[in-house]
Amino acid sequence: MDLTSKQRAQLRGLANRIDTILQVGKDGLKENLVKQADGALEARELIKGRVLENAMLTPRETAEALASATRSEVVQVIGTKFVLYRQSHKKDKKDRIVLVKDKRS
């Protein structure tokens, strides 16, 4: 699922209000971190992470690798922080994030 620019803008706005829940350090993207991110995406749909200075990967590389491992989308990367989104399949429909529709589709 590719996000449109309007959907990215919507998710960036929502991400401003959430706390950072993932921290990637020198250990990098170990299986435990991927499981934690996967569970958080299923529960919240939108998560914010931070890459510490001692990490081996850049924030962009980390976000893309984690997105690939969790089948999610990178919403944004700013400085050391990144935001990931994946639609939940287990949450009630009323609790899900409803993305704006593209007028052309």
Helices and strands as residue ranges (DSSP letters): H 5-15, E 20-24, H 31-44, E 46-51, H 59-70, E 73-78, E 81-85, G 93-95
